[in-house]
């Protein structure tokens, strides 16, 4: 191997050393979520001032992370970090609608505390909403690291650029995929194994809408696959399990497979 190869590897190493590790980034994000929802930790704050200090500390950590990623030479990271933390009350409000949707929609849920502490769907939604806010603030790298962290923990894969409305409910969730340009309305419920994906993955389509739109009050059952940027699931619709859908459906639709399973009695 020649020296150019080694120099190339060393240059990449120097670049990597300036960026905080994935563990540092996810630790920061988990601290933000646990401040918003202390049900997830035992840390106690005895005054508003102490809580404000903790948020200020996390703001400075975010600024450090953003500076280290070197997104651009003239980025005003100080204002971007401030803007992100200024919108945390709204993020908190929206996440509470998700908690309400899960608690009200799942007969097995005994309390909102249980939803916050134990439900993988809420964990994945929390990471997504945090990542989406960072994405909207044009913070590089962090949004994808956070949603991939949630993916590794829960099996739920949500791209941080997806647009998802309030009262979002993921039930079980393992194997769920929500693509980059997906748009989801309010009061939508998705089960495990649902794919909201693209009909084509050609690189030339990077700046186009490739993933479906799901309107308000839609339920999509496990294993359903809905593909294409022009595909719209109309409001108040139900999509049955294992449905393959590449065309739009009108509001109030019911889409399902015709039953083909037969049950035969075992002969004695």
Buried (B, 14 or more C-beta within 10 A) or exposed (E): EEEEEEEEEEEEEEEEEEBBEBEBBBEBBBBBBBBBBEBBEEEEEEEEEEEEEBBEEBBEBBBBBBBBBEBEEEBEBEEBBBEBBEEBEEBEEBBBBBBBBBBEBBEEBEEBBBBBBEBBBBBBBBBBBBBBBBBBBEBBBBBBBBBBBBBEEBBBBBBBBBEBBBBBBBBBBBBBBBBBBBBBBBBBBBBBBBBBBBBEEEEEBEEEBBBBBBBBBBBBBBBBBBBBBEBBBBBBBBBBBEBEBEEBBEBEBEBEEEEEEEEEEEEE
